[in-house]
């Protein structure tokens, strides 16, 4: 479902944030890791209460980590009708199992680290 905003008397289509793309990619990677099923899309709820269904791209499953299997996949950023420089790029997330039972979230090269509670 597309959503719009009127800005300066123009109807602009909403896109989705880089954070929503990262959350969706992480959810998709976790689902693939634990279910073994590669899905074409993933659904997330945004902080605004909107449900987004986003395509999952560039799925890679590897068994090269000390903890076993890692799944990496991406969601393509769509900035809507008011695009920024990240419009169209793939936002990646990688998920791997660990033996601690904890969830550990870190940022990659060029990406800031998570500093506030976010993903449940």
RABEL-V170606 format. One record per residue. N is the residue number from 1. RES is the residue in one small letter. PHI is phi in whole degrees, 0 to 359 (999 if undefined). Layout:
# RABEL-V170606
N/RES/PHI
N/RES/PHI
This chain:
# RABEL-V170606
1/x/999
2/x/273
3/x/238
4/x/229
5/x/226
6/x/263
7/x/226
8/x/52
9/x/63
10/x/243
11/x/273
12/x/247
13/x/281
14/x/293
15/x/251
16/x/225
17/x/284
18/x/299
19/x/297
20/x/295
21/x/296
22/x/295
23/x/297
24/x/294
25/x/296
26/x/294
27/x/296
28/x/297
29/x/296
30/x/296
31/x/299
32/x/296
33/x/302
34/x/268
35/x/256
36/x/79
37/x/257
38/x/269
39/x/264
40/x/279
41/x/212
42/x/220
43/x/244
44/x/229
45/x/258
46/x/271
47/x/301
48/x/281
49/x/87
50/x/272
51/x/265
52/x/246
53/x/249
54/x/239
55/x/288
56/x/261
57/x/232
58/x/49
59/x/280
60/x/230
61/x/243
62/x/228
63/x/237
64/x/265
65/x/264
66/x/300
67/x/271
68/x/110
69/x/288
70/x/234
71/x/242
72/x/234
73/x/208
74/x/221
75/x/232
76/x/278
77/x/287
78/x/236
79/x/277
80/x/79
81/x/275
82/x/235
83/x/291
84/x/248
85/x/292
86/x/270
87/x/302
88/x/90
89/x/278
90/x/274
91/x/255
92/x/260
93/x/217
94/x/235
95/x/231
96/x/224
97/x/284
98/x/225
99/x/268
100/x/275
101/x/84
102/x/270
103/x/259
104/x/242
105/x/242
106/x/226
107/x/268
108/x/265
109/x/303
110/x/82
111/x/239
112/x/293
113/x/278
114/x/291
115/x/241
116/x/232
117/x/300
118/x/214
119/x/293
120/x/286
